[in-house]
């Protein structure tokens, strides 16, 4: 249903105001001289450091990729892919978890470049009926719960990609399992997979697209990601990673049957390295869309990523360079601007960190969640000190640091 022109302008004005306020808050490059580029480790040195990390944490499997000047220069896999002791390989299919969100955002930006969707146009414009009137579908959210809260009409793709739609992480995590909007869309950051699912709903029900096909055709095939998919494929079974939980319990790989923008992607370290390299060098996106995806768009004022919907810190306690990009988190550290995305479940730990200067990235995929305490150290070992916000990402986790 068409909305008044004044309402259509409000998200654009709000986005512009947020950008201006963020720019004023961020430290300038001149105020923070950049550190000298870090020498990347040789493969043997990386092998030795990963072996130390796995021994210290008890992790059974870990894969690492390094990108330099927008090109994949190292892809390594260590340990086991299952309880039978079969080796983890660089082409082993692993669970991507929430790294899916970054790949989904890249897909959306390709659709933006093609004029299929606008970042600041209310999603209500794409529906053929009010959102709460759509019948329940377990693939998506319980949108009937939003009846009576007209703020759903304001939601845009930018809100959902910056985790500022106002939702909990998922409706089923609410005490009463009902979907609700907790704050005015676009005004603050609070991590939400539910928002990404709503954007998927807009693409599929509003625009008539098939998200799985779009990601195959716009991302996986062009980048040569042959061992990646948004749903389970029987061919994955021959070289598949199971996982291990914090207590060392082995867990079989989940054969996901529904495309979920928030986290259904299976991939390999070799494939996700190709994606990271493409993103850091801007392949497949217009210069404007690539810049939009990884730049600081909305300040992040919480002490940690989880729990969601926590109160914002007082201004003096916030990290001023930390902000939401589109599907990623933007930050600024000793080497300048960077962006990152993590992924996690009970038996999976993943991280992707890129630094704009030198177009460098490191990607870690682990089929053992016990590897996560070593992530901050391993990223620094490869890239040097980046400023990647691991304390915000992992909250009170006790990180592993090798004894000197």
GILIN-V470670 format. One record per pair of residues at least 4 apart in sequence whose C-alpha atoms are under 8 Angstrom apart, sorted by sequence separation. I is the first residue (numbers start at 1). J is the second residue. D is the distance in whole Angstrom. If there is no record, write none. Layout:
# GILIN-V470670
i=I j=J d=D
i=I j=J d=D
This chain:
# GILIN-V470670
i=3 j=7 d=6
i=4 j=8 d=7
i=5 j=9 d=6
i=6 j=10 d=7
i=7 j=11 d=8
i=8 j=12 d=8
i=9 j=13 d=6
i=10 j=14 d=6
i=11 j=15 d=6
i=12 j=16 d=6
i=13 j=17 d=6
i=14 j=18 d=6
i=15 j=19 d=6
i=16 j=20 d=6
i=17 j=21 d=6
i=18 j=22 d=6
i=19 j=23 d=6
i=20 j=24 d=6
i=21 j=25 d=6
i=22 j=26 d=6
i=27 j=31 d=7
i=28 j=32 d=7
i=29 j=33 d=7
i=41 j=45 d=6
i=42 j=46 d=6
i=43 j=47 d=6
i=44 j=48 d=6
i=45 j=49 d=6
i=46 j=50 d=6
i=47 j=51 d=6
i=48 j=52 d=6
i=49 j=53 d=6
i=50 j=54 d=6
i=51 j=55 d=6
i=52 j=56 d=6
i=53 j=57 d=6
i=54 j=58 d=5
i=55 j=59 d=7
i=67 j=71 d=5
i=68 j=72 d=6
i=81 j=85 d=7
i=82 j=86 d=6
i=88 j=92 d=6
i=96 j=100 d=6
i=98 j=102 d=8
i=99 j=103 d=7
i=100 j=104 d=6
i=101 j=105 d=6
i=102 j=106 d=6
i=103 j=107 d=6
i=104 j=108 d=6
i=105 j=109 d=6
i=106 j=110 d=6
i=107 j=111 d=6
i=108 j=112 d=6
i=109 j=113 d=6
i=110 j=114 d=6
i=111 j=115 d=6
i=112 j=116 d=6
i=117 j=121 d=8
i=121 j=125 d=7
i=122 j=126 d=8
i=123 j=127 d=7
i=127 j=131 d=7
i=129 j=133 d=7
i=130 j=134 d=7
i=136 j=140 d=8
i=137 j=141 d=7
i=138 j=142 d=8
i=143 j=147 d=8
i=146 j=150 d=8
i=150 j=154 d=8
i=151 j=155 d=7
i=155 j=159 d=6
i=156 j=160 d=7
i=157 j=161 d=6
i=158 j=162 d=6
i=159 j=163 d=6
i=160 j=164 d=6
i=167 j=171 d=8
i=169 j=173 d=7
i=170 j=174 d=7
i=172 j=176 d=8
i=173 j=177 d=6
i=174 j=178 d=6
i=183 j=187 d=8
i=192 j=196 d=7
i=193 j=197 d=6
i=194 j=198 d=6
i=195 j=199 d=6
i=196 j=200 d=6
i=197 j=201 d=6
i=198 j=202 d=6
i=199 j=203 d=6
i=200 j=204 d=6
i=201 j=205 d=6
i=202 j=206 d=5
i=203 j=207 d=5
i=204 j=208 d=5
i=205 j=209 d=7
i=210 j=214 d=6
i=211 j=215 d=6
i=212 j=216 d=6
i=213 j=217 d=6
i=214 j=218 d=6
i=215 j=219 d=5
i=216 j=220 d=5
i=217 j=221 d=6
i=218 j=222 d=6
i=219 j=223 d=6
i=220 j=224 d=6
i=221 j=225 d=6
i=229 j=233 d=7
i=232 j=236 d=7
i=233 j=237 d=8
i=236 j=240 d=6
i=244 j=248 d=5
i=245 j=249 d=5
i=260 j=264 d=5
i=267 j=271 d=6
i=268 j=272 d=6
i=269 j=273 d=6
i=270 j=274 d=7
i=271 j=275 d=7
i=272 j=276 d=6
i=273 j=277 d=6
i=274 j=278 d=6
i=275 j=279 d=6
i=276 j=280 d=6
i=277 j=281 d=6
i=278 j=282 d=6
i=279 j=283 d=6
i=282 j=286 d=8
i=285 j=289 d=6
i=286 j=290 d=6
i=287 j=291 d=6
i=288 j=292 d=6
i=289 j=293 d=6
i=290 j=294 d=7
i=291 j=295 d=6
i=306 j=310 d=8
i=313 j=317 d=6
i=314 j=318 d=7
i=324 j=328 d=6
i=325 j=329 d=5
i=332 j=336 d=5
i=333 j=337 d=6
i=344 j=348 d=5
i=345 j=349 d=7
i=355 j=359 d=6
i=356 j=360 d=7
i=371 j=375 d=7
i=374 j=378 d=6
i=375 j=379 d=6
i=376 j=380 d=6
i=377 j=381 d=6
i=378 j=382 d=6
i=379 j=383 d=6
i=380 j=384 d=4
i=389 j=393 d=6
i=390 j=394 d=6
i=391 j=395 d=5
i=3 j=8 d=7
i=27 j=32 d=7
i=29 j=34 d=8
i=41 j=46 d=6
i=54 j=59 d=5
i=67 j=72 d=4
i=68 j=73 d=6
i=80 j=85 d=5
i=81 j=86 d=6
i=82 j=87 d=8
i=111 j=116 d=5
i=112 j=117 d=5
i=129 j=134 d=7
i=136 j=141 d=8
i=137 j=142 d=8
i=155 j=160 d=7
i=159 j=164 d=5
i=160 j=165 d=5
i=168 j=173 d=7
i=172 j=177 d=4
i=174 j=179 d=7
i=183 j=188 d=8
i=201 j=206 d=7
i=202 j=207 d=7
i=203 j=208 d=6
i=204 j=209 d=5
i=209 j=214 d=7
i=214 j=219 d=8
i=215 j=220 d=6
i=216 j=221 d=6
i=217 j=222 d=7
i=220 j=225 d=5
i=221 j=226 d=7
i=244 j=249 d=5
i=245 j=250 d=7
i=259 j=264 d=6
i=260 j=265 d=8
i=267 j=272 d=7
i=278 j=283 d=5
i=282 j=287 d=7
i=285 j=290 d=6
i=313 j=318 d=6
i=324 j=329 d=5
i=325 j=330 d=6
i=332 j=337 d=4
i=333 j=338 d=7
i=343 j=348 d=8
i=344 j=349 d=5
i=354 j=359 d=7
i=355 j=360 d=5
i=366 j=371 d=7
i=379 j=384 d=7
i=380 j=385 d=5
i=390 j=395 d=8
i=391 j=396 d=7
i=54 j=60 d=7
i=66 j=72 d=6
i=67 j=73 d=6
i=80 j=86 d=6
i=81 j=87 d=6
i=111 j=117 d=6
i=112 j=118 d=6
i=124 j=130 d=7
i=136 j=142 d=6
i=146 j=152 d=7
i=159 j=165 d=5
i=168 j=174 d=7
i=171 j=177 d=5
i=172 j=178 d=7
i=203 j=209 d=6
i=204 j=210 d=6
i=219 j=225 d=8
i=220 j=226 d=7
i=244 j=250 d=5
i=245 j=251 d=7
i=258 j=264 d=7
i=259 j=265 d=8
i=278 j=284 d=8
i=323 j=329 d=6
i=324 j=330 d=6
i=331 j=337 d=6
i=332 j=338 d=6
i=343 j=349 d=6
i=344 j=350 d=6
i=354 j=360 d=6
i=355 j=361 d=6
i=380 j=386 d=7
i=391 j=397 d=8
i=54 j=61 d=8
i=65 j=72 d=7
i=66 j=73 d=6
i=67 j=74 d=7
i=80 j=87 d=4
i=81 j=88 d=5
i=112 j=119 d=7
i=124 j=131 d=7
i=136 j=143 d=7
i=171 j=178 d=5
i=172 j=179 d=8
i=203 j=210 d=8
i=204 j=211 d=7
i=243 j=250 d=6
i=244 j=251 d=6
i=322 j=329 d=7
i=323 j=330 d=5
i=330 j=337 d=7
i=331 j=338 d=5
i=342 j=349 d=8
i=343 j=350 d=5
i=354 j=361 d=4
i=54 j=62 d=8
i=65 j=73 d=8
i=66 j=74 d=5
i=79 j=87 d=6
i=80 j=88 d=5
i=81 j=89 d=8
i=136 j=144 d=7
i=171 j=179 d=5
i=203 j=211 d=7
i=220 j=228 d=7
i=242 j=250 d=7
i=243 j=251 d=5
i=256 j=264 d=7
i=282 j=290 d=6
i=302 j=310 d=7
i=322 j=330 d=6
i=323 j=331 d=6
i=330 j=338 d=6
i=331 j=339 d=6
i=342 j=350 d=6
i=343 j=351 d=6
i=353 j=361 d=5
i=354 j=362 d=7
i=65 j=74 d=5
i=66 j=75 d=7
i=78 j=87 d=7
i=79 j=88 d=6
i=108 j=117 d=8
i=134 j=143 d=7
i=135 j=144 d=8
i=170 j=179 d=8
i=171 j=180 d=8
i=220 j=229 d=8
i=227 j=236 d=7
i=242 j=251 d=6
i=243 j=252 d=6
i=302 j=311 d=7
i=303 j=312 d=7
i=321 j=330 d=8
i=322 j=331 d=5
i=330 j=339 d=4
i=342 j=351 d=4
i=352 j=361 d=7
i=353 j=362 d=6
i=64 j=74 d=8
i=65 j=75 d=4
i=78 j=88 d=6
i=133 j=143 d=8
i=134 j=144 d=7
i=155 j=165 d=6
i=242 j=252 d=5
i=243 j=253 d=7
i=302 j=312 d=5
i=303 j=313 d=6
i=321 j=331 d=5
i=322 j=332 d=7
i=329 j=339 d=5
i=330 j=340 d=7
i=341 j=351 d=6
i=342 j=352 d=6
i=352 j=362 d=6
i=353 j=363 d=7
i=64 j=75 d=6
i=65 j=76 d=6
i=77 j=88 d=6
i=78 j=89 d=7
i=81 j=92 d=8
i=132 j=143 d=5
i=133 j=144 d=6
i=168 j=179 d=8
i=200 j=211 d=7
i=242 j=253 d=5
i=279 j=290 d=8
i=301 j=312 d=5
i=302 j=313 d=6
i=321 j=332 d=6
i=328 j=339 d=6
i=329 j=340 d=5
i=340 j=351 d=7
i=341 j=352 d=5
i=352 j=363 d=4
i=364 j=375 d=8
i=63 j=75 d=8
i=64 j=76 d=5
i=77 j=89 d=5
i=131 j=143 d=6
i=132 j=144 d=4
i=167 j=179 d=7
i=168 j=180 d=8
i=241 j=253 d=7
i=301 j=313 d=6
i=328 j=340 d=6
i=329 j=341 d=6
i=340 j=352 d=5
i=341 j=353 d=7
i=351 j=363 d=6
i=352 j=364 d=6
i=63 j=76 d=6
i=64 j=77 d=6
i=76 j=89 d=8
i=77 j=90 d=5
i=131 j=144 d=7
i=132 j=145 d=7
i=167 j=180 d=6
i=168 j=181 d=8
i=216 j=229 d=7
i=240 j=253 d=8
i=328 j=341 d=5
i=340 j=353 d=4
i=350 j=363 d=8
i=351 j=364 d=5
i=63 j=77 d=4
i=76 j=90 d=6
i=132 j=146 d=6
i=166 j=180 d=8
i=167 j=181 d=5
i=168 j=182 d=8
i=301 j=315 d=8
i=325 j=339 d=8
i=327 j=341 d=8
i=339 j=353 d=6
i=340 j=354 d=6
i=350 j=364 d=5
i=351 j=365 d=7
i=376 j=390 d=6
i=62 j=77 d=6
i=63 j=78 d=6
i=75 j=90 d=7
i=131 j=146 d=8
i=132 j=147 d=5
i=166 j=181 d=5
i=167 j=182 d=6
i=215 j=230 d=8
i=303 j=318 d=7
i=338 j=353 d=7
i=339 j=354 d=5
i=350 j=365 d=4
i=61 j=77 d=8
i=62 j=78 d=5
i=165 j=181 d=7
i=166 j=182 d=5
i=302 j=318 d=7
i=338 j=354 d=5
i=339 j=355 d=7
i=349 j=365 d=6
i=350 j=366 d=6
i=61 j=78 d=6
i=62 j=79 d=7
i=166 j=183 d=5
i=212 j=229 d=8
i=301 j=318 d=6
i=338 j=355 d=4
i=348 j=365 d=8
i=349 j=366 d=5
i=362 j=379 d=6
i=61 j=79 d=4
i=165 j=183 d=8
i=166 j=184 d=7
i=212 j=230 d=6
i=301 j=319 d=7
i=337 j=355 d=6
i=338 j=356 d=6
i=348 j=366 d=6
i=349 j=367 d=7
i=60 j=79 d=6
i=61 j=80 d=5
i=165 j=184 d=8
i=166 j=185 d=6
i=212 j=231 d=8
i=300 j=319 d=8
i=336 j=355 d=7
i=337 j=356 d=6
i=348 j=367 d=5
i=349 j=368 d=7
i=60 j=80 d=6
i=61 j=81 d=6
i=165 j=185 d=5
i=166 j=186 d=8
i=335 j=355 d=7
i=336 j=356 d=7
i=337 j=357 d=7
i=347 j=367 d=6
i=348 j=368 d=5
i=349 j=369 d=5
i=362 j=382 d=7
i=60 j=81 d=8
i=131 j=152 d=8
i=164 j=185 d=6
i=165 j=186 d=6
i=169 j=190 d=8
i=299 j=320 d=8
i=301 j=322 d=8
i=336 j=357 d=7
i=347 j=368 d=5
i=348 j=369 d=5
i=349 j=370 d=8
i=362 j=383 d=7
i=164 j=186 d=5
i=168 j=190 d=8
i=169 j=191 d=6
i=170 j=192 d=7
i=299 j=321 d=8
i=300 j=322 d=6
i=335 j=357 d=7
i=347 j=369 d=5
i=349 j=371 d=7
i=350 j=372 d=8
i=361 j=383 d=8
i=164 j=187 d=7
i=167 j=190 d=8
i=168 j=191 d=7
i=169 j=192 d=4
i=170 j=193 d=6
i=171 j=194 d=7
i=232 j=255 d=5
i=299 j=322 d=6
i=300 j=323 d=5
i=346 j=369 d=7
i=349 j=372 d=6
i=360 j=383 d=8
i=376 j=399 d=7
i=377 j=400 d=7
i=164 j=188 d=5
i=166 j=190 d=7
i=168 j=192 d=6
i=169 j=193 d=5
i=170 j=194 d=5
i=231 j=255 d=8
i=232 j=256 d=5
i=299 j=323 d=4
i=300 j=324 d=7
i=345 j=369 d=8
i=351 j=375 d=7
i=373 j=397 d=7
i=377 j=401 d=6
i=63 j=88 d=8
i=164 j=189 d=5
i=167 j=192 d=6
i=169 j=194 d=6
i=231 j=256 d=5
i=232 j=257 d=6
i=298 j=323 d=5
i=299 j=324 d=6
i=344 j=369 d=8
i=373 j=398 d=6
i=374 j=399 d=6
i=62 j=88 d=8
i=63 j=89 d=8
i=159 j=185 d=7
i=163 j=189 d=5
i=164 j=190 d=6
i=168 j=194 d=7
i=169 j=195 d=8
i=231 j=257 d=5
i=296 j=322 d=8
i=297 j=323 d=6
i=298 j=324 d=5
i=353 j=379 d=8
i=373 j=399 d=4
i=374 j=400 d=5
i=61 j=88 d=7
i=63 j=90 d=7
i=159 j=186 d=5
i=162 j=189 d=7
i=163 j=190 d=6
i=164 j=191 d=8
i=165 j=192 d=8
i=167 j=194 d=7
i=231 j=258 d=6
i=296 j=323 d=5
i=297 j=324 d=6
i=298 j=325 d=7
i=373 j=400 d=5
i=374 j=401 d=7
i=124 j=152 d=8
i=163 j=191 d=5
i=167 j=195 d=7
i=230 j=258 d=8
i=231 j=259 d=6
i=296 j=324 d=6
i=297 j=325 d=5
i=124 j=153 d=5
i=142 j=171 d=8
i=152 j=181 d=8
i=163 j=192 d=6
i=230 j=259 d=5
i=295 j=324 d=8
i=296 j=325 d=5
i=297 j=326 d=8
i=123 j=153 d=7
i=124 j=154 d=8
i=141 j=171 d=7
i=151 j=181 d=8
i=155 j=185 d=6
i=165 j=195 d=6
i=230 j=260 d=7
i=295 j=325 d=5
i=43 j=74 d=7
i=122 j=153 d=6
i=123 j=154 d=8
i=124 j=155 d=8
i=154 j=185 d=7
i=294 j=325 d=5
i=295 j=326 d=8
i=355 j=386 d=7
i=122 j=154 d=6
i=123 j=155 d=6
i=149 j=181 d=8
i=160 j=192 d=8
i=163 j=195 d=7
i=293 j=325 d=6
i=294 j=326 d=6
i=122 j=155 d=5
i=123 j=156 d=5
i=145 j=178 d=6
i=146 j=179 d=7
i=151 j=184 d=7
i=231 j=264 d=6
i=292 j=325 d=7
i=293 j=326 d=5
i=296 j=329 d=8
i=122 j=156 d=5
i=123 j=157 d=7
i=145 j=179 d=6
i=146 j=180 d=6
i=151 j=185 d=7
i=161 j=195 d=8
i=230 j=264 d=5
i=231 j=265 d=7
i=232 j=266 d=8
i=292 j=326 d=7
i=293 j=327 d=7
i=294 j=328 d=7
i=296 j=330 d=5
i=121 j=156 d=6
i=122 j=157 d=8
i=145 j=180 d=7
i=146 j=181 d=8
i=160 j=195 d=5
i=161 j=196 d=7
i=230 j=265 d=4
i=231 j=266 d=7
i=293 j=328 d=8
i=294 j=329 d=8
i=295 j=330 d=6
i=296 j=331 d=7
i=353 j=388 d=7
i=120 j=156 d=5
i=121 j=157 d=7
i=142 j=178 d=7
i=143 j=179 d=7
i=160 j=196 d=6
i=229 j=265 d=6
i=230 j=266 d=6
i=294 j=330 d=6
i=119 j=156 d=6
i=120 j=157 d=6
i=142 j=179 d=6
i=228 j=265 d=7
i=229 j=266 d=5
i=119 j=157 d=5
i=120 j=158 d=6
i=141 j=179 d=8
i=160 j=198 d=8
i=228 j=266 d=5
i=229 j=267 d=7
i=118 j=157 d=7
i=119 j=158 d=5
i=160 j=199 d=7
i=227 j=266 d=8
i=228 j=267 d=4
i=227 j=267 d=6
i=228 j=268 d=7
i=227 j=268 d=6
i=157 j=199 d=6
i=225 j=267 d=8
i=228 j=271 d=7
i=227 j=271 d=7
i=294 j=338 d=8
i=225 j=270 d=8
i=226 j=271 d=7
i=294 j=339 d=6
i=225 j=271 d=5
i=212 j=259 d=6
i=224 j=271 d=7
i=225 j=272 d=8
i=211 j=259 d=7
i=338 j=386 d=8
i=340 j=388 d=7
i=225 j=274 d=7
i=339 j=388 d=8
i=224 j=274 d=8
i=225 j=275 d=8
i=335 j=385 d=7
i=336 j=386 d=8
i=338 j=388 d=8
i=223 j=274 d=6
i=334 j=385 d=7
i=335 j=386 d=6
i=342 j=393 d=8
i=223 j=275 d=7
i=333 j=385 d=8
i=334 j=386 d=6
i=335 j=387 d=8
i=141 j=194 d=7
i=333 j=386 d=5
i=334 j=387 d=6
i=332 j=386 d=8
i=333 j=387 d=4
i=223 j=278 d=8
i=332 j=387 d=6
i=333 j=388 d=7
i=105 j=161 d=7
i=141 j=197 d=7
i=331 j=387 d=7
i=332 j=388 d=8
i=140 j=197 d=6
i=141 j=198 d=7
i=331 j=388 d=7
i=140 j=198 d=7
i=331 j=389 d=7
i=200 j=260 d=8
i=140 j=201 d=7
i=200 j=261 d=6
i=197 j=260 d=7
i=197 j=261 d=6
i=196 j=261 d=6
i=197 j=262 d=6
i=196 j=262 d=6
i=322 j=389 d=8
i=194 j=262 d=7
i=193 j=262 d=5
i=280 j=354 d=7
i=127 j=202 d=7
i=280 j=355 d=8
i=126 j=202 d=7
i=276 j=352 d=8
i=280 j=356 d=7
i=127 j=205 d=7
i=128 j=206 d=7
i=276 j=354 d=8
i=281 j=359 d=6
i=123 j=202 d=7
i=127 j=206 d=5
i=280 j=359 d=6
i=126 j=206 d=5
i=280 j=360 d=7
i=126 j=207 d=7
i=280 j=361 d=8
i=277 j=361 d=7
i=276 j=361 d=7
i=276 j=363 d=8
i=304 j=391 d=7
i=305 j=392 d=6
i=306 j=393 d=8
i=304 j=392 d=4
i=305 j=393 d=5
i=306 j=394 d=8
i=303 j=392 d=6
i=304 j=393 d=6
i=305 j=394 d=7
i=306 j=395 d=7
i=273 j=363 d=7
i=304 j=394 d=7
i=305 j=395 d=7
i=116 j=207 d=8
i=272 j=363 d=8
i=304 j=395 d=5
i=303 j=395 d=8
i=269 j=363 d=8
i=101 j=196 d=8
i=269 j=364 d=8
i=251 j=347 d=7
i=269 j=365 d=7
i=246 j=346 d=7
i=245 j=346 d=6
i=246 j=347 d=7
i=244 j=346 d=8
i=245 j=347 d=4
i=244 j=347 d=5
i=245 j=348 d=8
i=243 j=347 d=5
i=244 j=348 d=8
i=15 j=120 d=8
i=243 j=348 d=7
i=107 j=214 d=7
i=12 j=120 d=6
i=107 j=215 d=6
i=110 j=218 d=7
i=11 j=120 d=6
i=12 j=121 d=8
i=189 j=298 d=7
i=11 j=121 d=7
i=188 j=298 d=7
i=189 j=299 d=7
i=11 j=122 d=8
i=104 j=215 d=7
i=107 j=218 d=7
i=188 j=299 d=7
i=189 j=300 d=6
i=107 j=219 d=7
i=188 j=300 d=7
i=189 j=301 d=7
i=8 j=121 d=7
i=188 j=301 d=8
i=189 j=302 d=8
i=8 j=122 d=7
i=191 j=305 d=7
i=190 j=305 d=8
i=191 j=306 d=8
i=103 j=219 d=8
i=192 j=308 d=8
i=191 j=308 d=6
i=190 j=308 d=6
i=191 j=309 d=8
i=139 j=258 d=7
i=190 j=309 d=6
i=190 j=310 d=8
i=139 j=260 d=8
i=3 j=125 d=7
i=246 j=368 d=8
i=1 j=124 d=7
i=2 j=125 d=6
i=244 j=367 d=6
i=245 j=368 d=6
i=246 j=369 d=6
i=1 j=125 d=6
i=243 j=367 d=5
i=244 j=368 d=5
i=245 j=369 d=6
i=246 j=370 d=6
i=242 j=367 d=7
i=243 j=368 d=5
i=244 j=369 d=6
i=245 j=370 d=7
i=1 j=127 d=7
i=241 j=367 d=7
i=243 j=369 d=8
i=244 j=370 d=8
i=1 j=128 d=7
i=1 j=129 d=7
i=1 j=130 d=8
i=93 j=227 d=6
i=92 j=227 d=8
i=93 j=228 d=7
i=162 j=297 d=8
i=189 j=324 d=7
i=91 j=227 d=7
i=162 j=298 d=7
i=169 j=308 d=7
i=168 j=308 d=7
i=168 j=309 d=7
i=11 j=154 d=7
i=93 j=236 d=6
i=11 j=156 d=7
i=93 j=239 d=6
i=94 j=240 d=7
i=95 j=241 d=8
i=7 j=154 d=8
i=92 j=239 d=5
i=93 j=240 d=5
i=94 j=241 d=5
i=91 j=239 d=8
i=92 j=240 d=6
i=93 j=241 d=6
i=94 j=242 d=8
i=92 j=241 d=6
i=88 j=241 d=7
i=104 j=261 d=6
i=95 j=253 d=8
i=81 j=240 d=7
i=82 j=241 d=6
i=83 j=242 d=8
i=81 j=241 d=4
i=82 j=242 d=5
i=101 j=261 d=6
i=81 j=242 d=6
i=82 j=243 d=7
i=100 j=261 d=7
i=101 j=262 d=5
i=163 j=324 d=8
i=81 j=243 d=7
i=100 j=262 d=6
i=101 j=263 d=6
i=162 j=324 d=5
i=100 j=263 d=5
i=162 j=325 d=6
i=98 j=262 d=6
i=99 j=263 d=7
i=100 j=264 d=7
i=161 j=325 d=8
i=162 j=326 d=5
i=98 j=263 d=5
i=100 j=265 d=6
i=161 j=326 d=5
i=162 j=327 d=6
i=97 j=263 d=5
i=99 j=265 d=8
i=161 j=327 d=5
i=162 j=328 d=8
i=83 j=250 d=7
i=96 j=263 d=7
i=97 j=264 d=6
i=82 j=250 d=8
i=96 j=264 d=7
i=97 j=265 d=7
i=158 j=326 d=7
i=95 j=264 d=8
i=96 j=265 d=5
i=97 j=266 d=8
i=95 j=265 d=6
i=96 j=266 d=5
i=15 j=186 d=8
i=95 j=266 d=5
i=96 j=267 d=6
i=14 j=186 d=7
i=94 j=266 d=6
i=95 j=267 d=6
i=103 j=275 d=8
i=113 j=285 d=7
i=93 j=266 d=6
i=94 j=267 d=5
i=113 j=286 d=7
i=93 j=267 d=5
i=94 j=268 d=6
i=110 j=284 d=7
i=11 j=186 d=8
i=92 j=267 d=8
i=93 j=268 d=5
i=94 j=269 d=8
i=110 j=285 d=6
i=92 j=268 d=5
i=109 j=285 d=7
i=113 j=289 d=7
i=91 j=268 d=5
i=92 j=269 d=8
i=112 j=289 d=8
i=90 j=268 d=6
i=91 j=269 d=7
i=90 j=269 d=6
i=91 j=270 d=6
i=110 j=289 d=8
i=90 j=270 d=6
i=91 j=271 d=8
i=109 j=289 d=6
i=109 j=290 d=8
i=60 j=244 d=8
i=109 j=293 d=8
i=106 j=293 d=8
i=105 j=293 d=8
i=77 j=269 d=8
i=75 j=269 d=7
i=75 j=270 d=6
i=75 j=273 d=8
i=72 j=273 d=7
i=72 j=274 d=7
i=65 j=269 d=7
i=64 j=269 d=7
i=65 j=270 d=7
i=72 j=277 d=6
i=63 j=269 d=6
i=67 j=273 d=7
i=71 j=277 d=6
i=66 j=273 d=7
i=70 j=277 d=5
i=65 j=273 d=6
i=70 j=278 d=7
i=67 j=276 d=8
i=67 j=277 d=6
i=70 j=280 d=6
i=70 j=281 d=5
i=69 j=281 d=8
i=105 j=326 d=6
i=106 j=327 d=8
i=105 j=327 d=5
i=104 j=327 d=8
i=102 j=326 d=8
i=103 j=327 d=8
i=102 j=327 d=5
i=101 j=327 d=6
i=102 j=328 d=6
i=101 j=328 d=8
i=102 j=341 d=7
i=99 j=341 d=6
i=98 j=341 d=8
i=99 j=342 d=6
i=98 j=342 d=6
i=99 j=343 d=5
i=98 j=343 d=4
i=97 j=343 d=5
i=98 j=344 d=7
i=96 j=343 d=7
i=97 j=344 d=6
i=97 j=345 d=7
i=97 j=348 d=7
i=99 j=350 d=7
i=99 j=351 d=8
i=95 j=348 d=7
i=97 j=350 d=8
i=99 j=352 d=8
i=96 j=350 d=7
i=96 j=365 d=8
i=94 j=365 d=8
i=95 j=367 d=8
i=94 j=367 d=7
i=22 j=296 d=8
i=22 j=297 d=7
i=22 j=298 d=7
i=19 j=296 d=8
i=22 j=299 d=6
i=19 j=297 d=6
i=18 j=297 d=7
i=19 j=298 d=7
i=18 j=298 d=6
i=81 j=367 d=7
i=70 j=358 d=8
i=69 j=358 d=5
i=70 j=359 d=5
i=68 j=358 d=7
i=69 j=359 d=5
i=70 j=360 d=6
i=68 j=359 d=6
i=69 j=360 d=6
i=67 j=359 d=7
i=68 j=360 d=5
i=27 j=320 d=7
i=67 j=360 d=5
i=68 j=361 d=7
i=26 j=320 d=6
i=27 j=321 d=7
i=66 j=360 d=7
i=67 j=361 d=5
i=25 j=320 d=6
i=26 j=321 d=5
i=66 j=361 d=6
i=67 j=362 d=6
i=25 j=321 d=8
i=66 j=362 d=5
i=65 j=362 d=6
i=66 j=363 d=7
i=37 j=335 d=7
i=64 j=362 d=7
i=65 j=363 d=5
i=35 j=334 d=5
i=36 j=335 d=7
i=64 j=363 d=6
i=65 j=364 d=7
i=34 j=334 d=5
i=35 j=335 d=5
i=64 j=364 d=5
i=33 j=334 d=8
i=34 j=335 d=5
i=63 j=364 d=6
i=64 j=365 d=7
i=32 j=334 d=8
i=34 j=336 d=6
i=62 j=364 d=7
i=63 j=365 d=5
i=62 j=365 d=6
i=63 j=366 d=6
i=62 j=366 d=4
i=61 j=366 d=6
i=62 j=367 d=7
i=61 j=367 d=6
i=62 j=368 d=7
i=29 j=336 d=8
i=60 j=367 d=8
i=61 j=368 d=6
i=60 j=368 d=6
i=59 j=368 d=6
i=62 j=371 d=7
i=59 j=369 d=7
i=59 j=370 d=5
i=58 j=370 d=7
i=59 j=371 d=5
i=57 j=370 d=6
i=58 j=371 d=7
i=57 j=371 d=6
i=57 j=373 d=7
i=66 j=382 d=8
i=54 j=371 d=7
i=57 j=374 d=7
i=53 j=371 d=8
i=53 j=374 d=6
i=50 j=378 d=7
i=49 j=378 d=8
i=46 j=382 d=8
i=41 j=381 d=8
i=41 j=382 d=6
i=40 j=382 d=6
i=40 j=383 d=6
i=57 j=400 d=8
i=39 j=383 d=8
i=56 j=400 d=8
i=38 j=383 d=6
i=39 j=384 d=8
i=38 j=384 d=5
i=37 j=384 d=8
i=53 j=400 d=8
i=53 j=402 d=8
i=52 j=402 d=8
